[in-house]
Amino acid sequence: MAREIGWGHGGVKRGGPKNFASSDGACYAGSRPALQNNKMISMTASAERPETQTWTPPKLSVVVPTFNERDNIAPLVEKLEAALAGIDFEVIVVDDNSPDGTAELAKDLARQKGHVRCIHRVGRRGLSSACIEGMASSSAEYVAVIDADHQHDETILPEMLRRVEAGADIAVGSRYNGEGSSTEGFSKSRQAGSTLATKLSGILTGKTLSDPMSGFFLMPRALFNEVAPGLSREGFKILLDIIVSANRRRGGKLVIAEVPYSFRRRFAGESKMSALVVAQFLGLIVSQISRGILPTSFLLFSLVGASGVVVHLGVLTLAFEVLGFNFANSQLLATLVAMTTNYILNNELTYADKKLRGRRFWTGLLSFYIVCSFGTLANVSVASVLYETNAANFLIAGIAGAVMSVVFNYAVTRMFTWR
């Protein structure tokens, strides 16, 4: 006697949901089938033959990176269902262990809707790495990335897909091209920062791209697979990294299609865009100029270190000249203050995607003090050897020691403080 196992509008299998686990520790919730034309997909099984399943794999995977976006997920999925009616698609929510329970809500949706999956990341954070992990998990022909906050206009996704199917290498949702607008969702400071980034990225890529800071794009998965090994996992803006890498592989002939849209106000939650994100974006540009030899995080770590020198000299002068401390105590105080400000800036800027909070902030500060103490020893040792062996004059030896200290501190704090 035949029995039917059906997939309804939401893709719910009556026999219960499936959960998938990956070797990297990410938890995947939800079933594999895509939503097909918003219609029921069914299958029959009989005692005479093995049970088989009829379903259509997704043509498009829409990756939604999240952190504290619980109230935005369900409404976004509904909007995507309406915008992509007639297209086999899936939604991949990649959540960085949000304390507001975003991952749990996404998994609940995955139990109800067969075209929703959740990758729950524990111990890994960052928008760029979340996008990479989400796209890497897709088996669809095309992949798209969209923010969870509803500021991106999901209704242009079909047009973006058509542009790529027509021959474009990548389609970008643009706030500044044609009828696009950012006036509703952008403050004046964000507008100015985005304009500056646009000009700088144009110089870097040699491409006329109106919105390089866009987090809204669509591309063939095959192209993503080509560039994925060389992409930076750091920072918040992945599009520029993809374009620069892909353009090099295409010999400067990358075809970019821009689809205009009006940037909307955030639906719920707080914006994660700040001046720090702009600084990270500028660091990415410098990293790309060096062809990845200098990681973005190392450049930002070095910049913070340079500011620490200014802080050190200022506190030293204040303690020794104004407060009347002896030199040894003045130097000790200046060193502690400089290390503390360096730690705070690195926690906010360099490692914003791994920001330490609560008790971990204080244990991280202690480990930073310890590492930097060893870094000082490395500085003095290298400089002394170079100078005493007449390999360099005192100035070159001093610079070499400082560089050694920066490299040592960066490498070790990356492993132990912000691991």
Residue pairs with C-beta under 8 A, 6 or more apart in sequence:
1 46
1 47
2 44
2 45
2 46
3 44
3 45
4 42
4 43
4 44
5 13
5 14
5 15
5 42
5 43
5 45
5 51
5 53
6 13
6 14
6 40
6 41
6 42
6 43
7 13
7 33
7 40
7 41
7 42
7 55
7 114
8 40
9 35
9 38
9 39
9 40
10 112
10 113
10 114
10 115
11 31
11 33
11 34
11 35
11 112
11 113
11 114
11 115
11 116
12 111
12 112
12 113
12 114
13 31
13 114
17 29
17 30
17 31
17 110
17 111
18 30
18 31
18 32
19 27
19 28
19 29
19 30
20 28
20 29
21 27
21 28
22 28
22 137
25 122
25 123
26 119
26 120
26 121
26 133
27 118
27 119
27 120
28 117
28 118
28 119
28 137
29 106
29 107
29 110
29 111
29 117
29 118
29 120
30 107
30 109
30 110
30 111
30 113
30 114
30 116
30 117
30 118
31 110
31 114
32 55
32 57
32 114
33 41
33 55
33 56
33 57
33 114
33 115
34 55
34 56
34 57
34 58
34 59
34 88
34 89
34 90
34 114
34 115
34 140
35 81
35 88
35 89
35 90
35 113
35 114
35 115
36 55
36 56
36 88
37 85
37 86
37 88
38 81
38 85
38 86
41 54
41 55
41 56
42 54
43 51
43 52
43 53
43 54
43 55
45 51
45 52
56 88
57 88
57 139
57 140
58 88
58 89
58 90
58 115
58 138
58 139
58 140
59 87
59 88
59 89
59 140
59 141
59 142
60 84
60 87
60 88
60 89
60 90
60 140
60 141
60 142
60 143
60 144
60 157
60 161
60 218
61 89
61 90
61 91
61 92
61 134
61 135
61 138
61 139
61 140
61 142
61 143
61 144
61 221
62 80
62 84
62 89
62 90
62 91
62 92
62 143
62 144
62 145
62 146
62 157
63 92
63 94
63 131
63 134
63 135
63 138
63 143
63 144
63 145
63 146
64 73
64 76
64 91
64 92
64 93
64 94
64 134
64 145
64 146
64 147
64 148
65 94
65 95
65 96
65 127
65 130
65 131
65 134
65 145
65 147
65 148
66 72
66 73
66 93
66 94
66 95
66 96
66 98
66 102
66 103
66 106
66 130
66 148
67 95
67 96
67 98
67 102
67 125
67 272
68 98
68 99
68 100
68 102
68 269
68 270
69 95
69 98
69 100
69 102
69 148
69 149
69 268
69 269
70 98
70 100
70 101
70 102
70 105
71 267
71 268
71 269
72 148
72 149
72 150
72 267
72 268
72 269
73 93
73 102
73 105
73 106
73 109
73 148
74 105
74 109
75 150
75 267
76 146
76 148
76 150
76 154
76 267
77 91
77 109
77 113
77 116
79 150
79 154
80 89
80 91
80 154
80 157
83 154
83 155
83 157
83 158
84 154
84 157
84 158
87 158
87 161
89 115
89 140
90 115
90 116
90 117
90 138
90 140
91 115
91 116
91 117
92 117
92 118
92 119
92 134
92 137
92 138
93 102
93 103
93 106
93 109
93 116
93 117
93 118
93 119
93 148
94 118
94 119
94 121
94 130
94 131
94 133
94 134
95 102
95 103
95 106
95 118
95 119
95 120
95 121
95 130
96 121
96 124
96 125
96 126
96 130
97 103
97 120
97 121
97 122
97 123
97 125
103 118
103 120
106 116
106 118
106 120
107 118
107 120
109 116
109 118
110 116
110 117
110 118
117 137
119 133
119 134
119 137
121 130
121 133
124 133
125 353
125 354
126 233
126 234
126 235
126 236
126 353
126 354
127 215
127 235
127 236
127 237
127 238
127 272
127 353
128 231
128 232
128 233
128 234
128 235
128 236
128 237
128 238
128 241
129 233
129 234
129 353
131 145
131 238
132 228
132 231
132 233
132 238
134 143
134 145
135 143
135 145
135 221
135 224
135 228
136 224
136 228
138 221
139 221
140 221
141 220
141 221
142 161
142 164
142 218
142 219
142 220
142 221
143 218
143 219
143 220
143 221
143 224
144 157
144 160
144 161
144 217
144 218
144 219
145 215
145 216
145 217
145 218
145 238
146 152
146 154
146 157
146 215
146 216
147 215
147 216
149 266
149 267
149 268
149 269
149 271
150 264
150 266
150 267
151 185
151 263
151 264
151 265
151 266
151 267
152 173
152 215
152 216
152 261
152 263
152 264
153 173
153 261
153 262
153 264
155 261
156 173
156 259
156 260
156 261
157 218
159 171
159 259
160 171
160 172
160 173
160 217
160 218
160 257
160 259
161 171
161 218
163 171
163 257
163 259
164 170
164 171
164 218
164 219
164 220
164 257
167 255
168 255
168 256
168 257
169 219
169 220
169 223
169 246
169 250
169 254
169 255
169 256
170 217
170 218
170 219
170 223
170 242
170 243
170 246
170 254
170 255
170 256
170 257
171 217
171 218
171 219
171 256
171 257
171 258
171 259
172 209
172 211
172 214
172 216
172 217
172 239
172 256
172 257
172 258
172 259
173 211
173 214
173 216
173 217
173 258
173 259
173 260
173 261
174 180
174 210
174 211
174 214
174 258
174 259
174 260
174 261
175 181
175 182
175 186
175 194
175 210
175 211
175 214
175 260
175 261
175 262
175 263
176 182
176 198
176 210
176 211
177 210
177 211
177 258
177 259
177 260
178 258
178 260
179 260
179 262
180 210
180 211
180 260
180 261
180 262
180 263
181 262
181 263
182 191
182 194
182 262
182 263
183 263
184 262
184 263
184 264
184 265
185 263
185 264
185 265
185 266
186 194
186 263
189 275
190 273
193 275
193 278
194 211
194 213
196 278
197 212
197 213
197 278
197 281
197 282
197 285
198 209
198 210
198 211
198 212
198 213
200 282
200 285
201 209
201 212
201 213
201 240
201 285
202 208
202 209
202 212
204 240
204 244
204 285
204 288
204 289
205 212
205 240
205 243
205 244
205 247
206 247
206 252
207 243
207 247
207 254
207 256
209 243
209 256
209 258
210 258
211 258
212 237
212 239
212 240
212 243
213 237
213 239
213 240
213 281
214 239
215 236
215 237
215 238
215 239
216 261
217 239
217 242
219 242
223 246
224 242
226 246
226 249
227 242
227 245
227 246
227 249
230 245
230 292
231 238
231 241
231 242
231 245
232 238
232 241
232 284
232 287
232 292
232 295
232 296
234 280
234 284
234 295
234 296
234 297
234 353
235 277
235 280
235 281
235 283
235 284
235 296
235 353
236 272
236 277
236 280
236 281
236 352
236 353
237 277
237 280
237 281
237 284
240 281
240 284
240 285
240 288
241 284
241 288
243 254
243 256
244 288
246 254
247 253
247 254
276 348
276 349
276 352
277 352
279 300
279 349
280 296
280 300
280 349
280 352
283 296
283 297
283 299
283 300
283 303
284 296
286 294
286 296
286 299
287 294
287 295
287 296
287 299
297 350
297 351
297 410
297 414
298 410
300 346
300 349
300 350
301 346
301 350
301 406
301 409
301 410
302 406
302 410
304 342
304 345
304 346
304 349
304 350
305 342
305 406
305 409
307 341
307 342
307 345
308 338
308 339
308 341
308 342
309 338
311 334
311 337
311 338
311 341
311 342
312 334
312 335
312 337
312 338
313 334
315 330
315 333
315 334
315 337
315 338
316 330
316 331
316 333
316 334
319 325
319 329
319 330
319 333
319 334
320 326
320 327
320 330
323 330
325 333
335 376
336 369
339 368
339 369
339 372
340 365
342 368
342 372
343 364
343 365
343 368
346 368
346 413
346 418
347 355
347 356
347 361
347 364
347 418
348 355
350 418
351 418
354 418
356 364
356 417
356 418
364 417
364 418
367 413
367 416
367 417
368 413
368 417
371 409
371 412
371 413
371 416
371 417
372 409
372 413
374 408
374 412
375 405
375 406
375 408
375 409
375 412
376 405
378 401
378 404
378 405
378 408
379 401
379 402
379 404
379 405
380 401
381 401
382 397
382 400
382 401
382 404
383 397
383 398
383 400
383 401
383 402
383 404
384 397
384 401
385 391
386 392
386 396
386 397
386 400
386 401
387 393
387 394
387 397
391 397
392 400
